[in-house]
Amino acid sequence: MKLLVYTYYPFFDKHLGGGVQTWLRNLLDYINRNYEDVELTVLCPDSSEYPFPVDIRVLHEINDLESDYLEPRDIFASHQIIRNAVDDSDVVWLIDRMLPFSVNKPCLLSLNAICYRNEITA
């Protein structure tokens, strides 16, 4: 089974900025080690801050589509990359964000935002 994981943040190898990123990295490591019939691909925005994993396929070619300003050609290019990755997968796992368009693949949306009491009351 080909599993596409779609995230809105860069998926680095060692530098993980928050709880969701650490949780996802640990879970994907577990799947990668224990389920040979699952082929993982992570689709995320590009960044050159830190290295990406080498044990999991990471496509870091898209723009964050919720950026304040993107050129139409950048939006179109990101949509094409997303569509090609979805077409090449069996299941799409969405982390905290929906795809920018409908697809005819099974999709699982995980809402993983961690809210602290002071954020909720603010």
C-alpha positions in Angstrom: 0.0 0.0 0.0 1.3 3.5 -0.9 0.6 6.0 1.9 0.9 9.7 1.2 1.3 11.9 4.3 0.5 15.5 3.5 1.8 18.1 6.0 1.8 21.9 6.0 5.3 22.1 7.7 8.7 20.8 6.5 9.3 17.3 7.7 12.9 17.3 8.9 15.0 14.3 10.0 16.1 15.4 13.5 14.9 19.0 14.0 11.2 18.7 14.9 9.7 21.9 16.1 6.7 20.7 18.1 4.7 17.9 19.6 2.9 17.0 16.4 6.1 16.8 14.4 7.8 14.6 16.9 4.7 12.3 17.2 4.4 12.0 13.4 8.2 11.2 13.0 8.0 8.5 15.7 4.8 7.0 14.2 6.2 7.0 10.6 9.5 5.4 11.9 7.4 2.7 13.5 5.4 2.1 10.3 8.5 2.1 8.2 10.3 -0.5 10.4 7.3 -2.8 11.0 5.2 -2.8 7.9 7.1 -3.8 4.8 4.0 -3.7 2.7 3.5 0.1 3.3 5.4 2.5 1.2 5.6 5.9 2.8 5.8 9.3 1.1 5.7 12.6 3.0 4.7 15.6 1.0 5.6 18.9 2.6 6.8 22.5 1.9 10.4 23.0 1.0 13.0 24.4 3.4 16.8 24.4 3.5 17.1 24.9 7.3 17.8 21.2 8.2 18.3 17.9 6.4 15.3 15.8 5.5 15.1 12.1 6.4 16.8 9.5 4.2 14.9 6.5 5.4 11.5 7.9 4.4 10.7 9.4 1.0 10.1 13.1 1.4 8.8 15.3 -1.4 9.6 18.8 -0.2 8.7 20.6 -3.4 5.5 22.4 -2.6 4.8 25.9 -1.2 2.8 26.5 1.9 -0.5 27.3 0.2 -1.6 29.4 3.1 1.3 31.8 2.8 0.4 35.5 2.7 1.4 35.9 -0.9 2.1 33.4 -3.6 2.4 33.9 -7.3 -0.4 32.1 -9.3 2.3 30.0 -11.1 3.6 28.8 -7.7 0.1 27.8 -6.6 -0.5 26.0 -9.9 2.9 24.2 -9.6 2.1 23.1 -6.0 -1.3 21.8 -7.1 0.3 19.8 -9.8 2.8 18.3 -7.5 0.1 17.4 -4.9 -2.1 15.9 -7.6 0.7 13.8 -9.0 1.6 12.6 -5.5 -2.1 11.7 -4.8 -2.4 9.9 -8.1 0.6 7.8 -7.1 -0.8 6.8 -3.7 -3.5 4.4 -2.4 -4.4 6.4 0.7 -3.8 10.0 1.7 -3.2 10.9 5.3 -3.8 14.7 5.9 -2.1 16.2 9.0 -4.0 19.2 10.3 -5.0 20.5 6.9 -7.2 19.5 4.0 -6.1 19.2 0.4 -6.8 22.3 -1.7 -9.1 20.3 -4.0 -11.2 17.1 -3.9 -9.6 13.7 -4.8 -11.0 10.3 -5.5 -8.8 8.5 -3.0 -9.5 7.4 0.6 -8.4 10.3 2.9 -7.8 10.3 6.6 -7.7 13.7 8.3 -5.9 13.9 11.6 -6.4 17.0 13.7 -3.4 17.1 16.0 -3.2 20.7 17.1 -2.2 20.9 20.8 -4.0 23.8 22.5 -2.9 25.0 25.9 -5.4 26.4 28.4 -4.1 30.0 28.0 -4.5 29.7 24.2 -8.1 28.6 24.6 -9.0 31.3 27.1 -7.3 34.0 25.1 
